[in-house]
Amino acid sequence: MFNKLYPQQKWSYWPVRLYKAGKCMWLFKQYDYYESLKKLAYYIKNKEKEKLDYFSHTKNGKADVIEQWNQMEQLKSS
């Protein structure tokens, strides 16, 4: 899926933006886009070996993009 990226399509090390984009897609029920961003997050974490954490004021510390999204999904299914 991510084999043929152009040089301009590289990860720019902004996990908070990735988190916000995914959260917006979820809130606006754009689940296909949300799933695509989730695949990208797992790719970045597993293949690129990058951390996806950022400082969260609501958590008063570091938060992980994938963990935050998983919590968001669990709230919907509750």
Phi and psi in radians as a Rosetta constraint file:
Dihedral C 1 N 2 CA 2 C 2 CIRCULARHARMONIC -1.919 0.35
Dihedral N 2 CA 2 C 2 N 3 CIRCULARHARMONIC 0.416 0.35
Dihedral C 2 N 3 CA 3 C 3 CIRCULARHARMONIC -1.276 0.35
Dihedral N 3 CA 3 C 3 N 4 CIRCULARHARMONIC -0.604 0.35
Dihedral C 3 N 4 CA 4 C 4 CIRCULARHARMONIC -1.936 0.35
Dihedral N 4 CA 4 C 4 N 5 CIRCULARHARMONIC 1.050 0.35
Dihedral C 4 N 5 CA 5 C 5 CIRCULARHARMONIC -1.553 0.35
Dihedral N 5 CA 5 C 5 N 6 CIRCULARHARMONIC 2.489 0.35
Dihedral C 5 N 6 CA 6 C 6 CIRCULARHARMONIC -1.336 0.35
Dihedral N 6 CA 6 C 6 N 7 CIRCULARHARMONIC 2.718 0.35
Dihedral C 6 N 7 CA 7 C 7 CIRCULARHARMONIC -0.952 0.35
Dihedral N 7 CA 7 C 7 N 8 CIRCULARHARMONIC -0.541 0.35
Dihedral C 7 N 8 CA 8 C 8 CIRCULARHARMONIC -1.291 0.35
Dihedral N 8 CA 8 C 8 N 9 CIRCULARHARMONIC -0.235 0.35
Dihedral C 8 N 9 CA 9 C 9 CIRCULARHARMONIC -1.684 0.35
Dihedral N 9 CA 9 C 9 N 10 CIRCULARHARMONIC 0.676 0.35
Dihedral C 9 N 10 CA 10 C 10 CIRCULARHARMONIC -1.603 0.35
Dihedral N 10 CA 10 C 10 N 11 CIRCULARHARMONIC 2.804 0.35
Dihedral C 10 N 11 CA 11 C 11 CIRCULARHARMONIC -1.181 0.35
Dihedral N 11 CA 11 C 11 N 12 CIRCULARHARMONIC 2.248 0.35
Dihedral C 11 N 12 CA 12 C 12 CIRCULARHARMONIC -1.810 0.35
Dihedral N 12 CA 12 C 12 N 13 CIRCULARHARMONIC 0.236 0.35
Dihedral C 12 N 13 CA 13 C 13 CIRCULARHARMONIC 1.098 0.35
Dihedral N 13 CA 13 C 13 N 14 CIRCULARHARMONIC 0.779 0.35
Dihedral C 13 N 14 CA 14 C 14 CIRCULARHARMONIC -2.174 0.35
Dihedral N 14 CA 14 C 14 N 15 CIRCULARHARMONIC 1.267 0.35
Dihedral C 14 N 15 CA 15 C 15 CIRCULARHARMONIC -1.069 0.35
Dihedral N 15 CA 15 C 15 N 16 CIRCULARHARMONIC -0.519 0.35
Dihedral C 15 N 16 CA 16 C 16 CIRCULARHARMONIC -1.141 0.35
Dihedral N 16 CA 16 C 16 N 17 CIRCULARHARMONIC -0.609 0.35
Dihedral C 16 N 17 CA 17 C 17 CIRCULARHARMONIC -1.204 0.35
Dihedral N 17 CA 17 C 17 N 18 CIRCULARHARMONIC -0.666 0.35
Dihedral C 17 N 18 CA 18 C 18 CIRCULARHARMONIC -1.092 0.35
Dihedral N 18 CA 18 C 18 N 19 CIRCULARHARMONIC -0.772 0.35
Dihedral C 18 N 19 CA 19 C 19 CIRCULARHARMONIC -1.046 0.35
Dihedral N 19 CA 19 C 19 N 20 CIRCULARHARMONIC -0.849 0.35
Dihedral C 19 N 20 CA 20 C 20 CIRCULARHARMONIC -1.109 0.35
Dihedral N 20 CA 20 C 20 N 21 CIRCULARHARMONIC -0.684 0.35
Dihedral C 20 N 21 CA 21 C 21 CIRCULARHARMONIC -1.100 0.35
Dihedral N 21 CA 21 C 21 N 22 CIRCULARHARMONIC -0.793 0.35
Dihedral C 21 N 22 CA 22 C 22 CIRCULARHARMONIC -1.113 0.35
Dihedral N 22 CA 22 C 22 N 23 CIRCULARHARMONIC -0.731 0.35
Dihedral C 22 N 23 CA 23 C 23 CIRCULARHARMONIC -1.101 0.35
Dihedral N 23 CA 23 C 23 N 24 CIRCULARHARMONIC -0.711 0.35
Dihedral C 23 N 24 CA 24 C 24 CIRCULARHARMONIC -1.106 0.35
Dihedral N 24 CA 24 C 24 N 25 CIRCULARHARMONIC -0.754 0.35
Dihedral C 24 N 25 CA 25 C 25 CIRCULARHARMONIC -1.071 0.35
Dihedral N 25 CA 25 C 25 N 26 CIRCULARHARMONIC -0.712 0.35
Dihedral C 25 N 26 CA 26 C 26 CIRCULARHARMONIC -1.119 0.35
Dihedral N 26 CA 26 C 26 N 27 CIRCULARHARMONIC -0.844 0.35
Dihedral C 26 N 27 CA 27 C 27 CIRCULARHARMONIC -1.116 0.35
Dihedral N 27 CA 27 C 27 N 28 CIRCULARHARMONIC -0.607 0.35
Dihedral C 27 N 28 CA 28 C 28 CIRCULARHARMONIC -1.598 0.35
Dihedral N 28 CA 28 C 28 N 29 CIRCULARHARMONIC 0.224 0.35
Dihedral C 28 N 29 CA 29 C 29 CIRCULARHARMONIC 1.010 0.35
Dihedral N 29 CA 29 C 29 N 30 CIRCULARHARMONIC 0.599 0.35
Dihedral C 29 N 30 CA 30 C 30 CIRCULARHARMONIC -1.665 0.35
Dihedral N 30 CA 30 C 30 N 31 CIRCULARHARMONIC 1.157 0.35
Dihedral C 30 N 31 CA 31 C 31 CIRCULARHARMONIC -1.148 0.35
Dihedral N 31 CA 31 C 31 N 32 CIRCULARHARMONIC -0.496 0.35
Dihedral C 31 N 32 CA 32 C 32 CIRCULARHARMONIC -1.162 0.35
Dihedral N 32 CA 32 C 32 N 33 CIRCULARHARMONIC -0.719 0.35
Dihedral C 32 N 33 CA 33 C 33 CIRCULARHARMONIC -1.195 0.35
Dihedral N 33 CA 33 C 33 N 34 CIRCULARHARMONIC -0.680 0.35
Dihedral C 33 N 34 CA 34 C 34 CIRCULARHARMONIC -1.051 0.35
Dihedral N 34 CA 34 C 34 N 35 CIRCULARHARMONIC -0.800 0.35
Dihedral C 34 N 35 CA 35 C 35 CIRCULARHARMONIC -1.111 0.35
Dihedral N 35 CA 35 C 35 N 36 CIRCULARHARMONIC -0.626 0.35
Dihedral C 35 N 36 CA 36 C 36 CIRCULARHARMONIC -1.130 0.35
Dihedral N 36 CA 36 C 36 N 37 CIRCULARHARMONIC -0.753 0.35
Dihedral C 36 N 37 CA 37 C 37 CIRCULARHARMONIC -1.149 0.35
Dihedral N 37 CA 37 C 37 N 38 CIRCULARHARMONIC -0.599 0.35
Dihedral C 37 N 38 CA 38 C 38 CIRCULARHARMONIC -1.152 0.35
Dihedral N 38 CA 38 C 38 N 39 CIRCULARHARMONIC -0.723 0.35
Dihedral C 38 N 39 CA 39 C 39 CIRCULARHARMONIC -1.069 0.35
Dihedral N 39 CA 39 C 39 N 40 CIRCULARHARMONIC -0.729 0.35
Dihedral C 39 N 40 CA 40 C 40 CIRCULARHARMONIC -1.074 0.35
Dihedral N 40 CA 40 C 40 N 41 CIRCULARHARMONIC -0.750 0.35
Dihedral C 40 N 41 CA 41 C 41 CIRCULARHARMONIC -1.079 0.35
Dihedral N 41 CA 41 C 41 N 42 CIRCULARHARMONIC -0.789 0.35
Dihedral C 41 N 42 CA 42 C 42 CIRCULARHARMONIC -1.136 0.35
Dihedral N 42 CA 42 C 42 N 43 CIRCULARHARMONIC -0.638 0.35
Dihedral C 42 N 43 CA 43 C 43 CIRCULARHARMONIC -1.084 0.35
Dihedral N 43 CA 43 C 43 N 44 CIRCULARHARMONIC -0.834 0.35
Dihedral C 43 N 44 CA 44 C 44 CIRCULARHARMONIC -1.070 0.35
Dihedral N 44 CA 44 C 44 N 45 CIRCULARHARMONIC -0.751 0.35
Dihedral C 44 N 45 CA 45 C 45 CIRCULARHARMONIC -1.239 0.35
Dihedral N 45 CA 45 C 45 N 46 CIRCULARHARMONIC -0.778 0.35
Dihedral C 45 N 46 CA 46 C 46 CIRCULARHARMONIC -1.548 0.35
Dihedral N 46 CA 46 C 46 N 47 CIRCULARHARMONIC -0.735 0.35
Dihedral C 46 N 47 CA 47 C 47 CIRCULARHARMONIC -1.546 0.35
Dihedral N 47 CA 47 C 47 N 48 CIRCULARHARMONIC -0.738 0.35
Dihedral C 47 N 48 CA 48 C 48 CIRCULARHARMONIC -1.526 0.35
Dihedral N 48 CA 48 C 48 N 49 CIRCULARHARMONIC -0.208 0.35
Dihedral C 48 N 49 CA 49 C 49 CIRCULARHARMONIC 1.022 0.35
Dihedral N 49 CA 49 C 49 N 50 CIRCULARHARMONIC 0.683 0.35
Dihedral C 49 N 50 CA 50 C 50 CIRCULARHARMONIC -1.778 0.35
Dihedral N 50 CA 50 C 50 N 51 CIRCULARHARMONIC 2.530 0.35
Dihedral C 50 N 51 CA 51 C 51 CIRCULARHARMONIC -1.348 0.35
Dihedral N 51 CA 51 C 51 N 52 CIRCULARHARMONIC 2.521 0.35
Dihedral C 51 N 52 CA 52 C 52 CIRCULARHARMONIC -2.030 0.35
Dihedral N 52 CA 52 C 52 N 53 CIRCULARHARMONIC 0.747 0.35
Dihedral C 52 N 53 CA 53 C 53 CIRCULARHARMONIC -1.834 0.35
Dihedral N 53 CA 53 C 53 N 54 CIRCULARHARMONIC 2.743 0.35
Dihedral C 53 N 54 CA 54 C 54 CIRCULARHARMONIC -2.636 0.35
Dihedral N 54 CA 54 C 54 N 55 CIRCULARHARMONIC 2.853 0.35
Dihedral C 54 N 55 CA 55 C 55 CIRCULARHARMONIC -1.418 0.35
Dihedral N 55 CA 55 C 55 N 56 CIRCULARHARMONIC 2.243 0.35
Dihedral C 55 N 56 CA 56 C 56 CIRCULARHARMONIC -2.037 0.35
Dihedral N 56 CA 56 C 56 N 57 CIRCULARHARMONIC 2.185 0.35
Dihedral C 56 N 57 CA 57 C 57 CIRCULARHARMONIC -1.232 0.35
Dihedral N 57 CA 57 C 57 N 58 CIRCULARHARMONIC -0.560 0.35
Dihedral C 57 N 58 CA 58 C 58 CIRCULARHARMONIC -1.256 0.35
Dihedral N 58 CA 58 C 58 N 59 CIRCULARHARMONIC -0.514 0.35
Dihedral C 58 N 59 CA 59 C 59 CIRCULARHARMONIC -1.649 0.35
Dihedral N 59 CA 59 C 59 N 60 CIRCULARHARMONIC -0.122 0.35
Dihedral C 59 N 60 CA 60 C 60 CIRCULARHARMONIC 0.999 0.35
Dihedral N 60 CA 60 C 60 N 61 CIRCULARHARMONIC 0.745 0.35
Dihedral C 60 N 61 CA 61 C 61 CIRCULARHARMONIC 2.884 0.35
Dihedral N 61 CA 61 C 61 N 62 CIRCULARHARMONIC -2.777 0.35
Dihedral C 61 N 62 CA 62 C 62 CIRCULARHARMONIC -1.317 0.35
Dihedral N 62 CA 62 C 62 N 63 CIRCULARHARMONIC 2.510 0.35
Dihedral C 62 N 63 CA 63 C 63 CIRCULARHARMONIC -2.309 0.35
Dihedral N 63 CA 63 C 63 N 64 CIRCULARHARMONIC 2.578 0.35
Dihedral C 63 N 64 CA 64 C 64 CIRCULARHARMONIC -1.820 0.35
Dihedral N 64 CA 64 C 64 N 65 CIRCULARHARMONIC 2.355 0.35
Dihedral C 64 N 65 CA 65 C 65 CIRCULARHARMONIC -0.953 0.35
Dihedral N 65 CA 65 C 65 N 66 CIRCULARHARMONIC -0.919 0.35
Dihedral C 65 N 66 CA 66 C 66 CIRCULARHARMONIC -1.155 0.35
Dihedral N 66 CA 66 C 66 N 67 CIRCULARHARMONIC -0.717 0.35
Dihedral C 66 N 67 CA 67 C 67 CIRCULARHARMONIC -1.097 0.35
Dihedral N 67 CA 67 C 67 N 68 CIRCULARHARMONIC -0.718 0.35
Dihedral C 67 N 68 CA 68 C 68 CIRCULARHARMONIC -1.110 0.35
Dihedral N 68 CA 68 C 68 N 69 CIRCULARHARMONIC -0.749 0.35
Dihedral C 68 N 69 CA 69 C 69 CIRCULARHARMONIC -1.133 0.35
Dihedral N 69 CA 69 C 69 N 70 CIRCULARHARMONIC -0.696 0.35
Dihedral C 69 N 70 CA 70 C 70 CIRCULARHARMONIC -1.072 0.35
Dihedral N 70 CA 70 C 70 N 71 CIRCULARHARMONIC -0.723 0.35
Dihedral C 70 N 71 CA 71 C 71 CIRCULARHARMONIC -1.108 0.35
Dihedral N 71 CA 71 C 71 N 72 CIRCULARHARMONIC -0.700 0.35
Dihedral C 71 N 72 CA 72 C 72 CIRCULARHARMONIC -1.081 0.35
Dihedral N 72 CA 72 C 72 N 73 CIRCULARHARMONIC -0.749 0.35
Dihedral C 72 N 73 CA 73 C 73 CIRCULARHARMONIC -1.139 0.35
Dihedral N 73 CA 73 C 73 N 74 CIRCULARHARMONIC -0.682 0.35
Dihedral C 73 N 74 CA 74 C 74 CIRCULARHARMONIC -1.149 0.35
Dihedral N 74 CA 74 C 74 N 75 CIRCULARHARMONIC -0.613 0.35
Dihedral C 74 N 75 CA 75 C 75 CIRCULARHARMONIC -1.095 0.35
Dihedral N 75 CA 75 C 75 N 76 CIRCULARHARMONIC -0.641 0.35
Dihedral C 75 N 76 CA 76 C 76 CIRCULARHARMONIC -1.184 0.35
Dihedral N 76 CA 76 C 76 N 77 CIRCULARHARMONIC -0.673 0.35
Dihedral C 76 N 77 CA 77 C 77 CIRCULARHARMONIC -1.422 0.35
Dihedral N 77 CA 77 C 77 N 78 CIRCULARHARMONIC -0.081 0.35
